[in-house]
Amino acid sequence: MLKRRFQVSAALLTACVAVSAQQTTTLKDAYRGIFHVGAAINEQQIAGTDTLGTTIVAAQFDTISPENVLKWERVHPSPDTYNFAPADKYVEFGEKHHMFIVGHNLVWHSQVPNWVFQDDQGKPLTRDALLQRMHDHIFKVVGRYKGRIQSWDVVNEALNEDGTLRKSKWQQIIGDDFIEKAFEYAHQADPQAELTYNDYSLENEAKLKGALVLVARLKAHGIAITTVGIQGHDSLAHPTVEEEDTAIAAFAKLGVKVAISELDIDVLPRDPKLFSADVSLKVKQDPKLNPYANGLPDDVQQALSKRYADLFAVFLKHRAEMSRVTFWGVTDKDSWLNNWPVPGRTSYPLLFDRNGKPKPAFDAVIEQEKLAVKQ
């Protein structure tokens, strides 16, 4: 009887040690030497007022992206005003924790003040005037962090779903070459920085084709583009692992690295026709669209874990072509999907729950790297 009790106790101790070891394995340690793993962080985490989020970021990730502090409306709100204080703290946070620091973003159609495109009388700028404004902004922002921010999302979301160029104010005033100009200016401002074209739905066939044409054109013109950011605002079903695999391989064939730059997985119902990451998309509240307000059912939790495992299997397959995988947020409570496209939903898209505890999906991501090592 005593021997059996000892055997049970030994088994229990072994299990406890295994669990403890699993909990102390961090994402950055599991994927060290493979690719960077990171998160987009908000101003509370940058400032340290969200102590839980800040602690998770420092412990788990080796790269960071800023949710908002380097977007034009925040860092350059008026013609003669730059607000660098939050961005300075962001860079200091990354340096303190020896992280690969990403700048997001320089040229985008959203979160840009109207004055950027207007003269003193409120009339649209000329091409040359807007190019000068773009140049001055990029040189001021990139130049300030030269050698400190290692990678910039230079142009963000310039393509429509069908792969054609979005008719943004940048495109309408400057022309299709506004993208080339943005990359030229960024490279001039910091020749050592990695430069990224960043967009969502790049796994979709039409948009993928458009992005491949864009990247090929940039490279043919001698533009210094090093990386394509596949945002990765995914669902449990979309994109398929085959589509993910195809997209990464296609960009790699053009000689650029791939970053999964804004990863999250929406487990909540959404009209498939509205599956996009366009920030302008709004859907009215409906209880049917918020089915897990009181917690995520176990079967959905497991589906989320499998989904993350399947995606990371693809990322690991392409490890030679991957630069980083960045989650868009730290915990579920931070996620933009709580308010988009349906305001007020309770969303569960990340690896850490609302209390900052690792979810089964976290274990699945760690385990996937172990499986890849064995293969």
N, C-alpha and C positions, 0 to 999 in steps of 0.2 A: 504493500500500500504506500509506504514511504517512497519507494523507488518510483512508483507511478506519479505521485505528487511532484517529485523532483523533475520527472520528465515533462509534466504539464507546465511546471514553472519555467523550465528551460525553454520550452517551445514559446511560451508567452514572452519571455525575455528576448528571444530571437526576433519575434514579431515586432516588439516595441523598438528594438534597435533598428530594424528595417524601416519602420515608419519614420523614426527620428532621422535616419539617413536620407530618406526620401524628402522629408520636409526641409532639410538643410541644403539640398541640392537646388541651386538657383538657376534661373534661365540663362543668365550670362555665363555661368560656369559650364552648364551643360553644352552650350553652343560655342564656347570659346574656341577660336581657331577655325570655326566653320563659317559663321557669319554673325554680325552684330544682332542683338535682340534688344528692342527698346520700346519706349512709350512716348506718346504725345502728352505733355504736361501743361497744366493750367497755371494761372497766376498765383493761386493759393499754394500750390505745390512748389512753385518757384520760390515764393516768399517764405515757405516753411510753416505757414499758418494751418495748412492741412497736414498735420504731423503724420497721420496714418499714410496718406498718399506719398509724402516725401520719403518716408522710411522704406516703403515698398520699392519706389523708384531706385533709391540708392542701393538697396540690397539685391534687386533682381535684374537690373538692366544696365547695359554698357553703351547705350546710345539714347539720345533724347531728341524730340522735335517739339517746337512750341505750338500750342493750339492757336494762339492769337497774337502774341506780343510782337511778332515781326511782320504782321500783315499791315498793308499800307495805312489803313484807317487808324491803326493804333500807334504805329511808329512815326507816321508823317501826316498828322491830322489836318494841317493847314499849310499853305505854301511856304511860310517861313518858320514853321515849328516842327521840330523833331522831338519825340518823346522816347528817349533811349533808356530811361531808368529801369523799366521792367525787363527789357531785352538784355541790358547789362547784367541784371541779376540772374537771368536765364543762363547766359554764357558762363558766369561765375559759378553757378551751380554745377554745370557740366564739367568745368575745369576742376572744381573741388573733388569731384568723384571720378576723374580721369575717364571721361566719356567721349565718344564720337558725337560731335555736336552738329545738328542739322538746322539750317535756316529755312523757314517756311513762312511766306513765299514772297517772291519779288514782283511778278506780273500775273495778275488774275483779274477776271471780269467782275468778281464779287468783293465786297468789303474794301472798295476803293472810293474815296470821297469824290463827289461830282466835280470839285474844283480842278482835279487832276486833268480833266478833259476840256476845260473851259478857259477862255481868256478873261481879262479884267471886266469885260462887259457881259460875261456869261455866254458868249458865243463859242462854238466848237473851235478847238485849236487847229492849227495847220499841222500837216504831217511833220514838218521840221520842228515845230514848237513842241509837239508831243514827244518826239524822239529826244529832244533836249531834256524834257522833264523826266522821261524814263532814265536817260543817261545819268542825270544828276542824282536821282533817287538811288539808283543802283550803286553808283560810286560812293555816295555818302554812307549807305547802309552796309554794303559789302566791305567797303574800305575800312569802316570802323572796326570790323571784326576779322580783318584779314589775318590769316594764320591761326585764328582761334575757332571760327566756325569752319568745319572741314567739308561740308556739303551744303549746297543750296538747291532748293526747288525753285528753279529760275522762272519757268512758265508753268502755270497750273490750269488744267482743264480747258484747253484751247479747242477741243474737238467736240462736235455734236455726236449723237449716238450713231449716226450713219457714217461717221468717219470724216465728214467734211469739216472745214474750219468754222468755228462758232463766229457769228457776226457780232462780236463784242465791240466796244468802242475802240479798243486797241486796233482791231482788224479794220474797222470802218474808216478810221482816221489815218492810220499808218499804212495799212495794207497787209498782205499775207506775210511779208517779211518782218513783221514786228517780232516774231519769235526769234529769227536769226539775230536781230539787233539786240534783243534782251540777253541772249547767250554771249554775243560778242562783248557787250558791256560788262557782264558778270566776269567773264574770263579776263578782261583787261583789269578789272578791279582787284581780282585775286587769281593769278594764273595757276596757283596750286590747288584751288578748291575743286571738289567734284561738283559737276553741274548736271542737274536732273530735269527732265521733262516729266511732269506728274499728272496722272489722270485716273478717272474711275472707269469701270466697265471695259477695260482694255482686253478682257478675255472674250468679249462678244466679237463675232467674226467681222462685222462691218467696221466697227470702231478699231479693232486690231489692225485691219488693213490700212485704214487711214493713218494710224499711228506709225505703222511701219514705213509708209510713204514719207511721212513727216521726218522721221529719224534718218531715213536714207538720204533725204534731201539735205538735211543739216550736215550730215557727214560728207556728202558730195561737195558741199560748199566750204568744207574745211572748218566747220563750226565745232567748237570744243564741247560736245555733249558726251558725258561719260556714263550716264545712268538713266534708265527709265523707271519711274515710280509707278508700279501697278498698285493702286490704292488698296484694293482688297476689302471693300465694303460688301461683304458676302452674306448669303443666307445659308440655310441648311442644305439647300439644293442647288444653288447657283453661285459661282460657275461650277461646272463639273470638274473633276480632277483632270480629265482629259483636256478640257479647255484651258485650265491653269497651266498644265504641262506644255501645251502648244504655244501659249503666249510667251512664256518664259524662254522657251527654245527659239522662238522666232526673233525675239529681240537680241538674244545672245548671238544669233547668227549674223546680226548686223554689227557686232563688235562692241556692244554696250553692256554694262552690268545691269542687273535688275534688283530693285528694292521693292519689297512689299511694304508700302509706305504708310498705310492707314488701316491696318487690319482690325476688323471686328466682324462678328457673325450675328446677324439679326435672326432670332428664333421666333419672332412674333409674326403673325399673319400680315401679308401685304398683297395688294393687287399685283400680279406678275407684270401687268402692263406698265406699272409704275415703279418697277424695280430699277432704281437709278440712285446716284448719290448727289443729284443736283440739289444744292442747298435751297433753291427757290421753290422746290416742291412742297406743297402743303396739303394735308388731308384732314378732313373734319374728324373730331373725336367720335368714337363709336366703341361701346363696351366690347363688341366682338373683336375689335382690333387690339384689345388689352386683356387677353385671357388669363394672364398669370400675375395679376396684381398682388396676390397673397403668397407668391412663391413659385419657383419653377418645379414642375412635376419631375419625378425621377427619370421617366422615359425621355423627356426632352433634355434633361441634364446629360444623360448618356449619349443622346444623339449629338449634342453639342461637342462632347468629348471626342466622339468618333470623327466628327467633321474636322475638328482641329488636328487630330492625328493624321487624317487623310491629306489635309493640305500641307502639313509639315513634312509628310513623306515626299511630296512633290518638291518642296523647297530643298530638302536634303538631297534628292536626286540631282538637283541642279546646283549643288553647293558651290561649284567652281564659278558659276555665273552670278551668284547672289552676293549682294553687298550687305543687306540688312533686312530684318523683319521688324517693323515698328507697329505696335498696337495703338489704335486711336483712342487713348484713354488709359487709365490705370486700374480703376475698379468700376464695377457696373454702375455705381451711383454717379460716376463722372461722365458716363457716355452721352454723347450728343443724341444717341438713338432714343433716349428717354423723352425727347421733345421733337424728334424728326422722324418721318414726315408727319407723324401724329403727335400733337402736344400732349404731355402728361402721361405717356405710357410708362410702364415698368419694364425696362429692358434688361437683358442678361447677356450681353455680347462678348464679354471679356473673360480673362482667366482668373480674376479676383472678384469675389462677391462684394456686396455693399458694406460688409464689415471688414473688408480687406483680407479675408481668408481665401487661400487658394482653392479653386473649384476642382472637380474631377478633370476638367479640361486641362488644367495646369499639369496634373500628373500625366495626362495623355501626351502632352507636348514634350515633357521630360523623357517619358518612356520611348517616344518615337526616335529620339536621338540615340538611345541605348540600342534599340532594335537595328538602327542603321549601322551602328558600329559592328554589330555581330554579323551583318550580311556581307 
